Amino acid sequence: MTRGYISIGSNIDKEANIPASLKALESCFGKLTVSSVYESEAVGFSGDSFYNLIVGFDSNLDVKTVAKQLRQIELDHGRSRNSEKFSPRTLDLDLILYGDTIINDGRLQIPRDEIERYAFVLEPLAEIAPTLKHPISQITYEDLWKNFDKTNLKQWQRPATQPSTK
């Protein structure tokens, strides 16, 4: 079994799309480890705030099959096939880690560079996998978060800390 981590984000009907995505992911991968939900301002464009979280899961599937399943869940939840990188989202599911896999083939990048660039990815990852080491830098996510520049951080933990997957 390989341990994977998925970054989840939504800023369109997020109160419905986040719980729906958790149900879909649970039906694909079984039991999930779910971080708190963080709210953050849109990055790279003007728009409604996002809800972001990280889930961990175990799977015997190959990495490309997992990525295809995530893409299908996005499409099933109203994501457009030709959506721009910095734009509103019904649902954004990114496979950010998959065991010790290191891949960058143009369509699939693991580990995702967003881990070290964006607080909305790193903070929830550090919450549920603090002692796990980044496969390239070999630095724990807890230490990466401690050293992250939080000067202009516009992100906060939502009061409902554990969304239900039931």
C-alpha positions, 0 to 999 in steps of 0.5 A: 500500500502506498500513502498518498496525499490530496490537496482539496480546494473549492471557492464555488459552492464550497460548503457543498463541494468539499463534503461531496468531494470527501464522500467521493474520495472515501468511496474511491480510496476508503478511510481518509485522514482529513485535515482541518479546513482552512479558508484563504483568499484567492491566489493569482486572481480576484474571487471568493475565498477558498476552502482548502484541506488535505486528505491522506489515503492508502492505495495499491493503485499506480500513481497515474490511475489515482490522478485520473480518478481525481480528475474524474471526481473534479469533472463529476463535481462541475469542473470544466475540462478547460479551466484556467490555472488561476480561476474560480473552482467548484473543486480542485483535487491535486495529488501532491504526494504518493509515497516516495514517488518523484515524477514530473512528466509535464502532466503529472508532478509529484511532489507538487511544488505547491507544497512549499509555495502555498500555505493553504497546502503546507499548513494542513499537510503539516497538521496531518503528516508533521513528521513525514519528510519531503521526498526531495528535500528530506525536511519534515512538513512540520519544519517546512511549516515552521520556516514558512514565511507567514508575513502576509498570510491571509489564511485561517482555520475554519471553526468546524475542524473535521468535515464529516465524510458520512 
